[in-house]
């Protein structure tokens, strides 16, 4: 490696004796640790391609540590679980792998929180459904294949992960689709484990492409107690709104122009789908 001139790519060649012996040693060492049968240098050379040399890489080391932590979870030793990081340089103790106790869930995070929800203000009269999907769901909330249902309209599907199912309504405004001030939208990502609820409020001051994420409940109580889509709320949804009224944590607001945000604190939970009539 020291002989490699700057700018060139280091290539692994199994015909290089030193490289082959190093990879074979790493492969057998890892096999021994995980109770897998070891093999001879000759046999390892015969199977060596992209997989065997990968065993000696950092990713393989990290994968091994993931297995170690998984065993702690399986055996119920949650107090012994550690978050482990790979440092570019050794720390003062000479460690490359640095561990620490896992941080507790962030109650304002839509991924960590037990009951995730996002409070969003948009101009329901002007924002199109396709804009809501691209700027709010995809760019800001990092969804990949969103499924969105309006709980205030008997679980009507507004956005489907199968885009062809709802493509005909993408150019309509949210209001024309029955989304009202205080509507609750259940969001589920088909491509990842991401489930949450959006409580949406109308703000006539915003333009068609802008929205505001209210990271906590607090001062939105007035909006909740104001024009809520009460005609469409069933008993379960009404109790959820009542729960919002009781919560009064600190309140911070972040305005998002054209779908860009500076790391708002958000929260998030889970749906199932029914077809749009």
C-alpha positions as CSV (number, residue, x, y, z in Angstrom):
1,X,0.0,0.0,0.0
2,X,2.9,2.4,0.8
3,X,4.3,1.7,-2.7
4,X,1.0,2.6,-4.3
5,X,1.4,6.0,-6.1
6,X,-1.0,8.7,-5.1
7,X,-4.1,8.9,-7.2
8,X,-4.1,5.2,-8.2
9,X,-6.7,2.7,-7.0
10,X,-5.6,-0.1,-4.8
11,X,-6.6,-3.4,-6.5
12,X,-6.7,-6.7,-4.6
13,X,-5.2,-9.6,-6.6
14,X,-5.5,-13.2,-5.3
15,X,-2.3,-14.1,-7.2
16,X,-0.4,-11.8,-4.9
17,X,0.9,-14.1,-2.2
18,X,0.9,-11.7,0.7
19,X,-2.6,-10.4,-0.1
20,X,-3.9,-13.9,-0.4
21,X,-2.5,-15.1,2.8
22,X,-3.8,-12.0,4.7
23,X,-7.3,-12.5,3.3
24,X,-7.3,-16.3,4.0
25,X,-6.2,-15.6,7.6
26,X,-9.0,-13.0,8.1
27,X,-11.5,-15.4,6.6
28,X,-10.5,-18.3,8.8
29,X,-10.3,-16.1,11.9
30,X,-13.8,-14.8,11.4
31,X,-15.1,-18.3,10.6
32,X,-13.6,-19.6,13.8
33,X,-15.3,-16.8,15.8
34,X,-18.7,-17.6,14.4
35,X,-18.2,-21.4,14.6
36,X,-17.9,-21.9,10.9
37,X,-15.6,-24.5,9.5
38,X,-12.2,-23.1,8.5
39,X,-10.5,-23.9,5.1
40,X,-7.1,-24.2,3.5
41,X,-5.3,-21.5,1.7
42,X,-5.7,-23.4,-1.6
43,X,-9.5,-23.8,-1.2
44,X,-10.0,-20.2,-0.1
45,X,-8.0,-19.0,-3.1
46,X,-10.3,-21.0,-5.4
47,X,-13.4,-19.4,-4.0
48,X,-11.9,-15.9,-3.5
49,X,-13.6,-13.2,-5.4
50,X,-15.4,-10.1,-4.1
51,X,-16.9,-11.9,-1.1
52,X,-13.8,-13.3,0.7
53,X,-11.7,-10.1,0.6
54,X,-14.7,-8.2,1.9
55,X,-14.4,-10.1,5.1
56,X,-11.3,-8.1,5.9
57,X,-13.0,-4.8,5.4
58,X,-14.4,-2.3,7.9
59,X,-18.0,-3.1,6.9
60,X,-17.4,-6.8,7.9
61,X,-16.0,-5.7,11.3
62,X,-19.1,-3.6,11.9
63,X,-21.4,-6.4,10.8
64,X,-19.7,-8.6,13.4
65,X,-20.4,-6.0,16.1
66,X,-24.0,-5.8,15.0
67,X,-24.3,-9.6,15.6
68,X,-22.8,-9.2,19.0
69,X,-25.3,-6.5,20.0
70,X,-28.2,-8.6,18.5
71,X,-27.2,-11.5,20.7
72,X,-27.5,-9.2,23.7
73,X,-31.1,-8.3,22.7
74,X,-32.0,-11.9,22.0
75,X,-30.8,-12.9,25.5
76,X,-32.6,-10.0,27.1
77,X,-29.5,-8.2,28.2
78,X,-30.7,-4.8,27.2
79,X,-28.7,-3.0,29.9
80,X,-25.5,-4.2,28.2
81,X,-26.4,-3.0,24.7
82,X,-24.0,-0.4,23.3
83,X,-24.0,2.0,20.3
84,X,-20.7,1.4,18.5
85,X,-18.9,3.9,16.2
86,X,-15.9,3.4,13.9
87,X,-13.5,6.3,14.2
88,X,-11.2,7.4,11.4
89,X,-8.4,7.8,13.9
90,X,-7.7,6.0,17.2
91,X,-9.0,7.8,20.3
92,X,-6.6,8.6,23.3
93,X,-7.0,5.0,24.5
94,X,-6.0,3.7,21.1
95,X,-9.4,2.4,20.2
96,X,-10.9,2.5,16.6
97,X,-14.2,1.0,17.7
98,X,-15.8,3.4,20.3
99,X,-18.9,2.4,22.3
100,X,-21.4,4.3,24.4
101,X,-24.7,3.7,26.1
102,X,-27.6,4.2,23.6
103,X,-29.4,7.5,23.8
104,X,-33.1,7.4,25.0
105,X,-35.8,8.0,22.3
106,X,-36.4,11.6,21.4
107,X,-40.0,12.2,22.1
108,X,-40.1,14.9,19.4
109,X,-38.7,12.6,16.7
110,X,-41.1,11.1,14.3
111,X,-39.0,7.9,14.0
112,X,-38.1,7.4,17.7
113,X,-41.3,8.5,19.4
114,X,-43.9,5.9,20.4
115,X,-46.8,7.9,19.1
116,X,-45.5,9.9,16.2
117,X,-47.4,12.8,14.7
118,X,-46.5,15.9,12.7
119,X,-48.5,19.1,12.8
120,X,-48.3,20.9,9.5
121,X,-49.9,24.1,8.2
122,X,-50.5,24.6,4.5
123,X,-52.8,26.6,2.3
124,X,-55.5,23.9,1.6
125,X,-57.1,26.1,-1.1
126,X,-53.9,26.4,-3.1
127,X,-51.5,23.5,-2.4
128,X,-51.9,20.6,-4.9
129,X,-51.8,17.0,-3.8
130,X,-48.7,16.4,-6.0
131,X,-46.9,19.3,-4.3
132,X,-47.8,17.9,-0.9
133,X,-46.4,14.5,-1.9
134,X,-43.1,15.8,-3.4
135,X,-42.2,18.7,-1.0
136,X,-43.7,17.6,2.3
137,X,-43.6,13.8,2.2
138,X,-40.6,13.0,0.0
139,X,-38.2,15.9,0.4
140,X,-38.9,16.9,4.1
141,X,-40.2,13.8,5.9
142,X,-38.0,11.5,3.8
143,X,-40.6,9.1,2.7
144,X,-39.9,6.8,-0.3
145,X,-43.2,5.2,-1.3
146,X,-46.0,6.9,0.8
147,X,-49.5,5.7,1.3
148,X,-51.7,8.4,2.8
149,X,-55.3,8.1,4.1
150,X,-57.6,10.7,5.3
151,X,-59.0,9.4,8.6
152,X,-61.7,12.1,8.6
153,X,-63.1,10.7,5.3
154,X,-63.5,7.0,6.3
155,X,-59.9,6.1,5.5
156,X,-60.1,7.5,2.0
157,X,-56.8,6.9,0.1
158,X,-55.3,10.2,-1.1
159,X,-51.8,9.0,-2.1
160,X,-50.8,5.5,-2.9
161,X,-47.4,3.8,-3.1
162,X,-48.8,2.4,-6.4
163,X,-48.7,5.8,-8.1
164,X,-51.0,4.8,-10.9
165,X,-53.9,4.3,-8.4
166,X,-54.1,8.0,-7.5
167,X,-52.4,9.7,-10.5
168,X,-55.8,11.2,-11.7
169,X,-56.2,13.4,-8.5
170,X,-52.6,14.6,-8.2
171,X,-53.4,18.0,-9.9
172,X,-56.3,18.8,-7.5
173,X,-56.0,21.0,-4.4
174,X,-56.1,19.4,-0.9
175,X,-59.4,21.3,-0.2
176,X,-61.1,19.9,-3.3
177,X,-60.2,16.4,-2.1
178,X,-62.0,17.0,1.2
179,X,-59.0,17.7,3.4
180,X,-60.2,20.3,5.9
181,X,-58.7,22.3,8.8
182,X,-57.8,19.7,11.5
183,X,-57.9,16.7,9.2
184,X,-55.8,13.7,10.3
185,X,-53.8,12.0,7.6
186,X,-52.4,8.5,8.3
187,X,-49.1,8.0,6.5
188,X,-47.3,4.7,5.9
189,X,-44.2,4.1,3.8
190,X,-44.3,0.9,1.8
191,X,-40.5,0.9,1.2
192,X,-39.4,1.4,4.8
193,X,-40.7,1.0,8.4
194,X,-42.0,4.5,8.7
195,X,-45.5,5.2,10.1
196,X,-46.9,8.4,11.4
197,X,-49.9,10.7,11.5
198,X,-50.1,14.2,10.0
199,X,-52.6,16.7,11.6
200,X,-53.1,19.4,8.9
201,X,-54.2,23.0,9.4
202,X,-55.2,25.7,6.9
203,X,-53.1,28.9,6.7
204,X,-54.3,31.3,4.1
205,X,-51.1,33.3,4.4
206,X,-49.0,30.6,2.8
207,X,-48.6,30.2,-1.0
208,X,-49.1,27.0,-3.0
209,X,-45.6,25.6,-2.4
210,X,-44.9,26.7,1.2
211,X,-45.8,24.9,4.5
212,X,-45.0,25.2,8.2
213,X,-44.1,22.3,10.5
214,X,-45.1,22.9,14.1
215,X,-42.8,20.6,15.9
216,X,-44.8,20.4,19.1
217,X,-48.4,20.8,20.1
218,X,-48.6,23.8,22.5
219,X,-49.9,26.9,20.8
220,X,-51.7,25.0,18.0
221,X,-54.4,24.4,20.6
222,X,-56.4,27.4,19.1
223,X,-56.2,25.8,15.7
224,X,-57.4,22.5,17.0
225,X,-60.3,24.0,19.0
226,X,-61.2,26.2,16.0
227,X,-62.4,24.9,12.6
228,X,-61.9,21.2,12.9
229,X,-63.4,18.9,10.4
230,X,-65.9,17.8,13.1
231,X,-68.5,16.5,10.7
232,X,-66.1,13.8,9.5
233,X,-64.6,12.8,12.9
234,X,-65.5,9.5,14.4
235,X,-65.3,8.8,18.1
236,X,-61.7,7.6,17.9
237,X,-60.5,10.6,16.0
238,X,-62.4,12.9,18.3
239,X,-60.6,11.5,21.3
240,X,-57.3,11.9,19.6
241,X,-58.0,15.6,19.1
242,X,-59.1,15.9,22.7
243,X,-55.7,14.4,23.6
244,X,-54.0,17.1,21.6
245,X,-55.8,19.7,23.7
246,X,-54.5,18.3,26.9
247,X,-50.8,18.3,25.9
248,X,-49.0,21.6,26.3
249,X,-45.3,21.2,25.8
250,X,-42.9,23.9,24.6
251,X,-43.7,25.1,21.1
252,X,-41.3,25.8,18.3
253,X,-42.2,26.6,14.7
254,X,-40.2,26.3,11.5
255,X,-41.3,27.6,8.1
256,X,-40.4,25.6,5.1
257,X,-40.2,27.3,1.8
258,X,-40.3,25.1,-1.4
259,X,-39.9,22.0,0.7
260,X,-36.6,23.0,2.3
261,X,-36.2,22.7,6.1
262,X,-33.4,23.1,8.7
263,X,-34.0,20.0,10.7
264,X,-37.3,20.6,12.4
265,X,-38.3,18.4,15.4
266,X,-41.2,16.3,14.3
267,X,-43.0,13.3,15.6
268,X,-44.7,10.1,14.1
269,X,-47.4,6.1,13.8
270,X,-49.4,3.5,11.3
271,X,-52.2,2.7,8.7
272,X,-53.8,0.3,6.3
273,X,-55.3,1.1,2.9
274,X,-58.7,1.2,1.3
275,X,-59.1,2.1,-2.4
276,X,-60.3,5.5,-3.5
277,X,-63.8,5.3,-4.8
